[in-house]
């Protein structure tokens, strides 16, 4: 995605617009500033994030404007998503460099927590997995009304998804495995392979391929769909009851973080209502609320999904190896 111009969020530090996080934040920042006063780099925090830079950078700028704390950010890349950052965090676990991991999905954070690399984390807001169609190619009535239908011969070479070992696509397919059962899910994956499902480097690539008509149907994320619609692409999402899942953002404090108090302060800032509302407005989130407990969406049991993920990921690696 193209980077957004700087300063899209209001950062008027004089009016104190962003100082809404209460007395705890003020105390934490004050104590950190005192301890870092002799730091030649000045007060700073290191954040690894899989959130798209176009959405994350304005938040970092707002935090810096409100607190005087500089954010040094490391972003992921579209093809590996948060998995590359997770490997880096694991490699650094004996001598952590990073303070905060901000992920735009849940699976990687759950895995890092399970491994003891992230000390604590919170979920906030959500976007959605969506099935999209090219409206110049097919009508909503002609579109599949279940992902099971992707294996039908009439959709051969017409469906596309991101490489399913990373990010939200991995989360989605593993959640389907938990719901359908391992055997039914394995047969479906084999059917996708035989039906020559298209595999691309990321969800934005799915949107571009479906928008161009190179594929007719795709699985992607709601924020990537929003970008495609803003570009005038002939796209539409199709509801699939019980087969799509919300994807929470997560923010975690790295175990042994060099600046743990500052890390907690940023986590509080990130969950402030003004920040969340801005992320909804930019389509980084579909909602600033927590995921409803009663909905017709996939709702995986994370503990079970993590325990069973290795087998599912290995099957997908074998079937969809590029």
N, C-alpha and C positions, 0 to 999 in steps of 0.2 A: 504494500500500500504506500501511497505517497505520504510524506510527512506533512502534518498540519503546521501552519504558520504559528510562530510562538505567540504566547500571551492570549490565547483564546479564553482561558479562564480569567476572571477578575483577580488581580493580585494587588489590590490597593492596600498596601500594608499600613498606610497612615490611618485609614478608617477602621482597621482591625477586622475587616470583613471575615477573614478566615480564622480568627482567634475565637473559636466557638467550642472548644473542646474541654473547657473547664480548668479548674485549679490544678488538677494532676498534670496536665500538659505543661502549664506554666512552670511548675516546680521541676518537672523532668528536664525541660529545656534549659532552665536556669542552672541546674546542677551540672548538666553536661557541658554547657558553655564554659563554666568555671574550670572544669577538669580539662577541657580541650584548649584552654587559652594559650598554652605553649605549643600547640600543634602547628607546625609550619604550614600545613594545608588548611588550617582553620577548621571550625566545627563542620563535620561532614558525616555522611552515612552512605554505605554501599548497599545497593539494592539490585538483585537479579530479578528480572521479570520476563514473563512470557506474554504479558499484556502487549497489544500492538503499540508500537512507539507513538503512533498518532494519537492514541488515547492516554498513554502513560506520561508522556513528556509534559503536557500541561499540568498534570497533578503534581509532578516533581517541582515544576516552576512555582506553583501555588504554595507548596510546602516551604520552599526556600524563601519566598517573599514574606510569608507569614511568620517564619521562625528565624531566618538568618542562617539556616542549616543547609549546606550544599548537598545535593544528592548526586552520587556517582553511580550511574546506572549501566548495567550490562543487559542487553536485550538478546532474545533468542533469534532463530531464523525460521522462516516459514515451513521448511520441510521437516526439521527435527522438533520444532516447537519446544515445549518445556523439558523434553527428555535430555537435550544437550546440557541445559542448565542443571538438571538433576544430577547428571554424571559429574559435572564440575563440582557441585556441592559435596558429593560423595568423596571425590578425590581430595577435597580440601578439609574434610571433616576433622582430621587431627589438629589442624591449624586453620580454623575458619577465617576467611577473608570477608565473606558476605555477612551483613547484618540481617537483612530482610529478604525473603523470597515472596514475590507477589505473582501469583499464577492466575491466569484467566480461565482455569479449569480446576477440577477437584482431584482427579486420579493421581497426578504426580505428587500433589501435596499429601494425599493420604499415604502414598508409598514412602515418601520421605519421613513422615511422622512414624510410620510403622518401623522404619529402619533406625529411628532415633537421631536422624540428622536435623530435623526440625523439632524444636523444643515444644512449641505450642502454635496453634494456628486457629484462625476464625474464617468462616464463610460469610459472604455478603453479596446481596444482589444476585441476579442470574440473567443469562441469555438463553436461547433455545437452540437445540438441534432442529433443523427443518429439512423437509424434502421439497426441492424446487423443480419447476418445469419451465421449459421454453414455450411460451404461449403462442409463438408462431408455428411451432411444430406439432403440439398436441393441445387439446382443450382439457380443462379440469376434469370433465366427465370421462375422458379417455385415459387419464393418468392412473397409475396403480393406486389402489386404496389400501395396500399393505406392502411392506418390504418383501414379504414372501413372493410377491409377483415379479420382483426384479429378475428372477431366474427363468421367467417364461421366454420362449423363443422370440416373441415379437419385440422384446426389449434388448435383444442381443446387440452389443456394442453401443447401446444408447444410454447407458447409465454410468455415472462417474462418482467417485468418492476420493477423499484424501487417503494417503498411505495410512493404513489403520493400526500402525504400531505406536503412534504418538498422539498426544493431544486429545481433542474432543472426539475424534473419530474412534480412537481406541476405547475411550470411555463408553461411547455409544454402543459399539459392537460388543463389548464385554457385558454391558448391561442387558443387551438382547440375549446373550448367551445365558445369563442368569435367569432370565424370564422364560425363555423357550426350552431350556435344558440343553446339555452339551451335545447330545446326538442330533436333535433337530437343527440346532445352530450350525453344527459341523456340516451337515448335509446342505444347508443353505449357503454356507461359505463356498463349498465345493461347487454348488450350482452357479454362484456368481463367477467363479473362475472359469467354468465351462461356457458361461454366457458372455465371456470376455468383457467383464466390467472394466471400465477405464480407471486407472489409478494415477493420481496426480500428486504434486508436492504439498498442497495445502488447500484449505477451504476457500481461499480467495481464488485459487486456480479453478476450483469446481465452478464457482460463480461465472468466471470468464468463459469456461468451456460451454456451460449450458447457455449462457447469454449469447454466445456466438453461433449456437446451433450445432457445434461439433458434437455435443451430446444433448439429449433431450431432457434427461432427468438426473438430479444430483442430490447428494446429502451434504449439507454444509451447516454453518452457524448463522444465527439471525443477524449478527452484526455484519457479516460478509454479504448477506443478502441485501441489507440496507444500503451498502455501498453500491452494489450492482443496480439497485432500483434508482439510486440518486444519479447514476450514469445513464439512465434511460434504457437499460437492457430489458428485453421482453421476458420478465421473470414473474413467477407467482409461487407462493408456498402452498403446499397441500397438507392438510391435517391428516395425521395417521394415528388415531386413538390407540394408546397403549404401546406405541412403538417409537416415540420420540422422547427426549429427556431434556430437562433444564440443566444448565451448566453454571454452577456458582463460581464467582471469583473467590479466591482464597488468599490470605496473607499470613505468612508464618515467620516466627522468630527463629533464626538459625541457632542451634545449640552451640554455646560458646561464642556467640556473636561478639565482636570487638566493642560494640557500643549498644549493649542490651537495652538501656533505658531509652535511648534515642530510637531504637527499633520499635519499642512499644509505643512511643509517642507517634511515630509515623503510622503504625497500624491503627491507632485511634483516629488520626487525621484522615486516613483513607476511608474510614467508615462514617465520617461526618456526613450529615444529610445533604449539605450543599455540594460536596464532592460527588456523592452518589447521584444526586439529581442531574448534575452536569454530565455524568457518564451516561445516564439514560438519554439525555438530550442529544448526545453525540452518537447514540446507538451502540456504545460499548457494552451497555447493559440493556436488557429489555425491561427489567423492573429493578427498583432499589430495595424491594421487600425480600424477605426470606421466601424460599420455595414453599408454596402451599402444601400442607400435609394431605389435603383431599384434592386430588386432580387426576386426570386421566393420562398421566405421564409415567414413564418408567421411573421407578424409585428403587434403585439398587441398594442392597445391604452391603455397605462398604467393606466391612470386615470379611464377609464371605467373598466378595468380588476380589479383594486383594489376595486372599488365600488361593483363589482359583485362577488368578490372572496369568500366571506363568504358562499354564497349559494352553489357554486361549490365545495368548500372544504368540506362542511358538507355532500353533496351527496357522495363524494368519501370516507369520513370517514365511512359512513353507509355501503357502498357497499364493501369496501376493508379492513374493520376492521380486524385486526389480533388477 
